[in-house]
Amino acid sequence: MNYQSVYTVSPRSGATGTWKLDGQLIPNPLSFGAVVQTDSVGTALTEFVNTQIPGDSHPQRLSEFLKEFTRWRLAYASVTIYQDGPDLANQGTIVVCQKPVKPVVTHPVPMPMVASGYRPSFTLNASDLPNYEASQAMPNAYFGKSREGAYIPLKLTRTCQKWHSASDLVYQATASAIIDYDDGVAGGRADIPSVAQEEVLGQYPFASVNDLHYNPEISTLCGSLTSNFCNDNWADFSFRNLSVQSSVSMFFRFGFECQLQPTSALSPHLKLSPPSDPLAISKYFAVSRELKDAYPADHNDLGRYGT
């Protein structure tokens, strides 16, 4: 399955001076990433959902996704970013890095009252979040003029070969989520690990997920499930000193190898996967580790560089 989505992020109405944004390319079939933008008006989170899966939220998209697919794994992912603005307002810089991300996973469900079943939840460490200064220190980081944009093909790790399914869905939890699993009795609670910058990022990275939380009115945990992450490597990108006359457009392209429900309308398109080629896989990892984490956006122009 090939999925493509285009998103544009702009400073908000009334913003003056310059603005910045920090974002990530995230290996998830339901939502491709998020950015946190800051301008003179304030800070806002924008989530890049998969627009080719119907639904207004993660639960709705997940339901539609599971109607078709029994298992899935990441085949490729990339984002090409363009700065859109007049030539006299094309200032700014961009830095991109790719790094291993392993969310904190907890199992805050030690009681039978949970109607949704025993499922893990995840939060992100402060080091997992995009950071302009920290990204520059990564060995293969890309640093350039923002007007040149960026082409970011995600580097796959061996975890991309792991199949995911409904059996390993996860909840998202924020720093404010406290699980009181003893029905209000003092001392009977477990805290989910906190996320740094919670007051800024909110429900990062998935704004359309209802975070895992305890509802004392019905004495149970509530929340929305989403797909587990399909690669241990994520891409961070940060823009600084952008003119408020400029916006940033992002073209996402994702590919997933999928196994289908027998009743799926996509069944006629099924075919056998290519045979396993350990040599080709080892060569891929040998080459990808030497490449830069990103390139100017025109490196993705058809035929320009013969790649």
C-alpha positions in Angstrom: 0.0 0.0 0.0 1.3 3.4 -1.0 0.0 6.4 0.9 0.6 10.0 0.1 -0.4 13.2 1.9 0.4 16.9 1.5 0.3 19.3 4.4 1.1 23.0 4.7 1.9 24.8 8.0 1.8 28.6 8.2 2.2 31.2 10.9 -1.2 32.1 12.4 -3.2 35.2 11.5 -1.7 38.3 13.2 1.8 36.8 13.7 4.6 39.3 13.3 8.4 39.0 13.0 9.7 35.5 12.5 8.5 32.0 13.4 9.9 28.5 13.9 8.8 24.9 13.9 10.1 21.5 15.1 8.7 18.3 13.6 9.1 14.6 13.1 8.6 12.0 10.5 7.1 9.1 12.4 6.7 5.5 11.2 3.0 5.0 11.8 0.4 4.0 9.2 -2.3 6.2 10.7 -0.4 9.4 11.2 2.9 10.4 9.5 4.2 12.9 12.1 3.6 16.2 13.7 5.1 19.7 14.1 5.1 22.2 16.9 5.2 25.8 15.6 5.9 28.9 17.5 5.2 32.5 16.4 4.3 35.8 18.1 0.8 34.5 18.7 1.8 31.4 20.6 2.5 27.7 20.1 0.4 25.1 18.3 0.6 21.4 17.4 -0.3 20.2 13.9 -0.7 16.4 13.3 -0.1 14.9 9.8 -2.8 12.2 9.6 -3.0 9.7 6.8 -5.7 11.4 4.7 -6.1 8.2 2.5 -7.6 6.3 5.4 -11.2 7.5 6.1 -12.1 8.9 9.6 -11.7 12.0 11.8 -9.6 10.4 14.5 -7.3 7.6 15.3 -10.0 5.2 16.5 -12.0 5.7 13.3 -9.0 5.4 11.0 -7.8 2.3 13.0 -11.2 0.7 12.6 -11.2 1.2 8.8 -7.6 0.0 8.6 -8.3 -3.2 10.5 -11.2 -3.9 8.2 -8.7 -4.4 5.4 -5.4 -5.6 7.0 -4.5 -8.3 9.5 -0.7 -7.4 9.6 1.5 -4.7 8.3 5.1 -3.6 8.2 7.0 -0.6 6.9 8.6 -0.8 3.4 9.6 2.9 2.9 8.8 6.4 4.2 9.9 9.9 3.3 9.0 13.5 3.4 10.0 16.3 1.0 9.7 19.8 2.6 9.4 23.0 0.6 9.5 26.6 1.9 6.9 28.7 0.1 7.3 32.4 0.2 8.4 35.5 -1.8 12.1 35.8 -2.7 12.5 38.8 -0.4 11.2 36.8 2.6 13.0 33.4 2.1 15.2 33.7 5.1 15.8 30.9 7.7 17.7 27.8 8.3 16.8 24.1 8.6 18.5 21.2 10.4 17.5 17.5 10.0 18.7 14.5 11.8 17.6 10.8 12.1 18.0 9.1 15.4 16.8 6.0 17.3 13.6 6.6 19.3 12.2 4.1 21.8 9.1 5.4 23.6 8.7 4.6 27.3 6.2 1.8 27.4 4.2 1.0 30.6 1.5 -1.5 31.4 -0.8 0.5 33.7 -3.6 -2.0 33.7 -3.3 -4.3 36.8 -7.0 -4.7 37.4 -9.9 -6.5 35.8 -12.1 -3.4 35.6 -10.5 -2.2 32.4 -13.1 -2.8 29.7 -10.6 -2.3 26.9 -8.4 -5.1 28.0 -4.7 -5.3 28.9 -2.8 -3.0 26.7 0.5 -1.0 27.1 0.7 2.7 26.8 3.6 4.9 25.6 5.1 8.3 26.2 8.1 10.0 24.7 11.3 10.9 26.6 12.6 14.5 26.3 15.4 13.2 24.2 12.9 11.7 21.7 11.5 15.2 20.8 12.9 17.3 18.0 15.5 19.8 19.1 17.3 22.3 16.8 20.5 22.5 18.7 20.7 18.8 19.5 20.1 17.8 15.9 23.2 19.7 14.8 25.4 17.4 16.9 24.3 14.2 15.2 27.0 12.8 12.9 25.1 12.7 9.6 22.8 15.7 10.3 21.9 18.0 7.4 22.1 21.8 7.9 21.1 24.2 5.2 19.1 27.2 4.1 15.4 26.8 4.7 14.6 28.1 1.2 16.3 24.9 -0.2 13.9 22.7 1.7 14.7 19.1 2.6 14.3 15.6 1.2 14.2 13.1 4.0 14.1 9.4 3.1 13.7 7.6 6.4 16.5 5.1 7.1 15.0 1.7 7.9 16.2 -0.4 10.8 15.8 -4.1 11.3 12.7 -3.5 13.3 10.9 -2.4 10.1 10.8 -6.1 9.2 8.6 -6.9 12.3 5.0 -7.5 11.5 2.4 -5.5 13.5 -1.2 -6.3 14.0 -4.2 -5.7 16.3 -2.3 -7.8 18.9 0.3 -5.0 19.7 -1.8 -1.9 19.5 -0.9 0.8 22.1 -2.4 3.7 24.0 -0.9 7.2 24.1 -0.5 8.8 27.5 0.6 12.3 28.5 2.3 13.6 31.6 -1.0 14.5 33.2 -2.3 10.9 32.9 -2.6 9.3 36.4 -4.0 5.9 36.7 -6.0 5.4 39.9 -6.7 1.6 39.7 -8.1 1.3 43.2 -11.3 3.1 42.5 -10.4 6.3 44.4 -8.8 4.7 47.5 -5.8 6.8 48.6 -2.5 5.2 47.6 -3.9 3.0 44.9 -2.5 4.6 41.9 0.3 4.3 39.3 1.8 7.3 37.5 2.6 7.1 33.8 6.1 8.4 33.1 6.0 12.1 32.3 6.8 13.8 29.0 9.0 16.9 29.1 7.4 20.0 27.6 4.0 18.6 28.2 2.5 22.1 28.5 3.8 23.0 25.1 3.3 19.8 23.1 0.0 18.6 24.6 -1.0 15.3 23.1 2.2 14.9 21.1 2.5 13.4 18.6 -1.1 12.3 18.0 -3.6 15.0 18.6 -6.5 12.9 17.4 -5.9 10.2 20.0 -7.9 10.3 23.3 -5.1 9.8 25.8 -5.2 7.0 28.3 -6.9 8.2 31.5 -8.9 7.0 34.5 -12.6 7.8 34.5 -13.8 7.7 38.2 -17.5 7.9 37.1 -17.4 4.5 35.5 -14.4 3.2 37.4 -12.4 2.2 34.4 -9.6 3.3 32.1 -10.5 5.1 28.9 -8.4 5.9 25.8 -7.8 5.4 22.1 -5.6 2.7 20.6 -3.3 3.3 17.7 -0.8 1.2 15.7 2.6 0.4 17.3 5.6 2.2 15.7 7.0 0.4 12.6 10.6 1.5 12.8 13.0 2.4 15.7 14.5 5.3 13.6 12.6 8.6 13.3 13.5 11.8 11.5 13.6 15.2 13.2 13.5 18.5 11.3 13.7 22.1 12.7 13.2 25.4 11.0 14.4 28.7 12.6 14.0 32.4 11.7 11.3 31.9 9.1 9.5 35.0 7.8 5.9 35.2 8.6 5.3 35.7 4.9 6.5 32.2 4.3 4.8 28.8 4.9 6.2 25.3 4.8 4.7 22.5 2.7 5.4 18.8 3.3 4.8 15.9 0.9 4.7 12.5 2.7 5.1 9.2 1.0 4.7 5.9 2.9 4.7 2.3 1.8 3.5 -0.7 3.8 3.6 -4.3 3.1 0.3 -5.7 4.3 -1.5 -9.0 4.8 -5.2 -8.8 4.1 -8.5 -10.0 5.5 -9.8 -12.8 3.3 -13.0 -10.7 2.6 -11.1 -7.5 1.7 -11.9 -5.8 -1.6 -8.1 -5.6 -2.1 -7.7 -9.4 -2.2 -7.5 -9.5 -6.0 -4.3 -7.5 -5.8 -2.5 -9.9 -3.5 0.8 -11.3 -4.6 3.7 -13.2 -3.0 6.4 -11.1 -1.4 9.8 -11.2 -3.0 12.0 -13.9 -1.6 14.2 -13.0 1.3 17.7 -11.7 0.2 19.9 -11.4 3.3 22.8 -10.1 1.2 20.7 -7.2 -0.2 19.4 -6.4 3.2 22.9 -6.3 4.7 24.1 -4.1 1.9 21.1 -1.7 2.4 22.1 -1.2 6.1 25.8 -0.8 5.1 25.0 2.0 2.6 22.2 3.8 4.5 24.4 4.3 7.6 26.9 6.3 5.5 24.3 8.6 3.9 23.4 12.1 5.1 20.1 12.2 7.1 18.6 14.6 4.5 19.3 16.5 1.3 18.0 19.7 -0.3 14.5 19.2 -1.6 15.5 19.3 -5.3 17.5 16.0 -4.8 14.1 14.4 -5.0 13.2 16.0 -8.4 12.6 13.3 -11.0 15.8 12.5 -13.0 17.7 15.5 -11.8 20.5 13.6 -10.1 19.9 10.2 -11.7 18.6 8.7 -8.5 
